[in-house]
Amino acid sequence: MSSISNKAIVLAALRRLIGERNTSVIDTYLHDSYIQHSPMVKDGKAGLLEALEQLKQQPAPAEAKSPVVRTIEDGDYVMLHMAVAFMGKSVAIVDLYRLEEGKLAEHWDATQEQPENASITEGATEITDLHLTAGNKAIVEQYFRKPDVALLSPDYRSHNVNTPGLATRRVHRIIGEGNFVMVQSSAADVVCYDIYRLQEGLLAEHWQVAQAIPERMPHNNGMI
């Protein structure tokens, strides 16, 4: 598996484990020390296997279309930005994975319901300007540390619904690939994933998935 990209590994794991509901391949894709941060799933490989077994009891979706809208790969980290139909609702999801030895070793996520008759996942998806990755990450970090409208494109477009103030948030991770950069951050009671598309050194488009941190989770790892 080491001969293919981390992004390809994550997408294959999603397709086999979630799309095909094939739990027999879990050892192929998950590291033995798999750490879970999702507030809905128990820790470790056993916790995910339990969740997958429960998923297998639910009717399979009629349409086999991939829910993945955007992906970012940066070293050992891969982000998926997805639009998913869940229990009659449309939700936006960000999954963040850390890979180790070619396998999924750690997972974070956040889920946010999409508003009716609107989408918070639409917009540009093509990754370009790979040679500008480091510079674009620095621009986003600068904006996050000290918001400045001078860093926004005149055509700046934001798809998010509600944005917790940047001043109240702690940045945990920044990953980027070309013209796309994602920031994982948290405030006292919420986890946020902000995705930016940059163009000519300016922030041109913005998406966000934010989720309240529940008081209780099925593990002690926290959402961050």
C-alpha positions in Angstrom: 0.0 0.0 0.0 3.0 2.3 0.5 3.4 2.8 -3.3 0.1 4.8 -3.6 -0.7 8.2 -2.1 -2.2 8.6 1.3 -5.2 10.3 -0.3 -5.8 7.2 -2.4 -5.5 5.0 0.6 -8.1 7.0 2.5 -10.5 7.0 -0.4 -10.1 3.3 -0.9 -10.8 2.7 2.8 -13.9 4.9 2.6 -15.1 3.0 -0.5 -14.5 -0.5 0.9 -15.4 0.0 4.5 -18.3 2.5 4.2 -19.5 2.3 0.7 -19.2 -1.5 0.3 -19.6 -2.2 4.0 -16.9 -4.8 3.7 -15.6 -5.2 7.3 -13.3 -8.1 6.3 -10.7 -5.5 5.0 -10.5 -3.5 8.2 -7.0 -4.8 9.0 -5.9 -3.8 5.5 -6.7 -0.1 6.1 -6.6 0.5 9.9 -3.5 0.6 12.0 -3.5 -1.5 15.1 -3.1 1.6 17.3 -6.0 3.5 15.6 -7.2 6.5 17.6 -10.7 7.7 17.4 -11.8 11.3 18.1 -15.3 11.2 16.5 -17.9 11.8 19.3 -20.1 9.1 17.8 -17.7 6.1 17.7 -15.9 4.1 20.3 -12.1 4.1 20.4 -9.8 1.9 18.4 -10.2 -0.6 15.6 -12.8 -2.5 17.6 -14.9 0.6 18.1 -15.0 1.3 14.4 -15.7 -2.3 13.6 -18.7 -2.1 16.0 -20.0 1.0 14.2 -19.5 -0.6 10.8 -21.5 -3.7 11.9 -24.3 -1.4 13.0 -24.1 0.4 9.6 -24.5 -3.0 7.8 -27.9 -3.3 9.4 -29.1 -0.2 7.7 -30.5 -0.1 4.1 -27.7 0.6 1.6 -28.1 3.9 -0.3 -29.9 3.6 -3.6 -27.3 5.8 -5.3 -23.6 4.7 -5.2 -22.3 8.2 -5.8 -19.3 9.2 -3.8 -20.1 11.8 -1.1 -16.6 13.3 -1.3 -16.5 16.9 -2.6 -13.0 18.0 -1.8 -9.8 16.3 -0.6 -6.5 17.7 0.8 -3.3 15.7 1.3 -0.4 17.1 3.3 2.2 14.6 4.4 0.6 12.1 6.8 -2.7 14.0 6.9 -5.7 13.6 4.5 -8.9 15.7 4.7 -12.2 14.8 3.1 -14.9 17.4 2.7 -18.2 15.6 2.1 -21.9 16.1 1.5 -23.9 13.2 2.9 -27.6 12.3 3.1 -28.2 11.1 6.6 -31.6 10.2 8.3 -33.5 12.3 5.7 -31.2 15.3 6.1 -28.3 16.7 4.1 -25.2 17.2 6.2 -21.7 18.5 5.6 -18.8 16.5 7.1 -15.1 17.0 7.4 -13.1 13.9 8.1 -9.4 14.3 9.0 -7.1 11.3 9.0 -3.5 10.8 10.1 -1.8 7.9 8.4 1.1 5.8 9.7 2.8 3.0 7.8 0.3 3.3 5.0 -2.7 2.8 7.3 -5.3 5.0 9.0 -3.9 5.7 12.5 -6.0 8.6 13.8 -9.4 10.1 12.9 -11.1 13.4 13.7 -14.4 14.7 12.3 -17.2 17.2 12.5 -20.7 17.2 11.1 -23.0 20.1 10.4 -26.6 20.0 9.0 -26.9 21.9 5.7 -29.7 24.6 5.5 -32.8 23.8 3.5 -32.6 24.8 -0.2 -28.9 25.7 0.1 -25.5 24.0 0.2 -22.4 24.7 2.3 -20.3 22.4 0.2 -20.8 23.8 -3.3 -18.1 25.7 -5.1 -14.6 25.1 -6.7 -12.9 21.8 -6.2 -9.9 21.7 -8.5 -6.5 21.6 -6.8 -3.9 23.8 -8.6 -0.7 25.7 -7.7 1.0 22.8 -5.8 4.2 24.9 -5.8 2.4 27.5 -3.7 1.3 25.1 -0.9 3.7 26.4 1.8 3.0 30.1 1.0 -0.7 29.6 1.0 -0.6 27.8 4.3 1.3 30.8 5.7 -1.3 33.3 4.4 -4.1 31.4 5.9 -2.3 31.1 9.3 -1.6 34.9 9.1 -5.3 35.6 8.5 -6.4 33.2 11.3 -4.0 34.8 13.8 -4.9 38.4 12.8 -7.9 38.8 10.4 -7.2 41.4 7.7 -9.6 42.2 4.9 -6.5 43.0 2.8 -6.0 39.2 2.5 -9.5 38.7 1.0 -10.1 38.6 -2.7 -12.5 41.3 -4.0 -14.6 38.3 -5.2 -14.3 36.5 -1.8 -17.2 34.1 -1.3 -18.1 32.3 2.0 -20.3 29.3 2.0 -20.5 28.9 5.8 -23.6 29.6 7.9 -22.3 30.7 11.3 -18.6 31.5 12.1 -17.4 31.5 15.7 -15.1 34.4 16.1 -11.5 33.7 15.2 -10.2 35.4 18.3 -11.9 32.8 20.5 -10.4 29.8 18.7 -7.3 27.8 19.2 -5.6 26.5 16.1 -4.6 22.9 16.2 -3.6 21.9 12.7 -3.1 23.6 9.3 -2.8 21.4 6.2 -2.7 22.4 2.6 -2.4 21.2 -0.9 -1.8 23.8 -3.6 -4.6 26.4 -3.6 -6.6 24.7 -0.8 -5.8 25.0 2.9 -7.7 23.6 5.9 -7.5 24.8 9.5 -8.6 22.6 12.4 -9.5 24.8 15.5 -11.6 24.8 18.6 -13.3 27.2 21.0 -14.6 26.3 24.5 -17.6 24.3 23.2 -17.1 23.8 19.5 -14.8 22.3 17.0 -14.3 24.0 13.6 -12.9 23.0 10.3 -12.3 25.9 7.9 -11.4 25.3 4.3 -10.0 28.1 2.1 -9.3 28.3 -1.6 -6.6 30.8 -2.5 -6.1 32.7 -5.7 -3.2 35.0 -6.5 -2.2 35.1 -2.8 -5.6 36.0 -1.5 -8.4 34.1 0.2 -11.0 33.6 -2.5 -13.5 31.0 -1.1 -14.4 29.7 2.3 -16.2 26.7 3.7 -16.7 25.6 7.3 -18.0 22.7 9.2 -18.5 23.3 12.9 -19.9 21.0 15.6 -20.6 21.5 19.3 -18.5 19.4 21.6 -20.8 17.0 23.5 -20.5 16.6 27.2 -20.1 12.9 26.9 -18.3 10.8 24.3 -17.7 7.0 24.0 -14.0 7.5 24.6 -11.6 9.8 26.5 -9.7 11.2 23.4 -11.6 14.4 23.0 -12.7 15.8 19.6 -9.2 17.3 19.1 
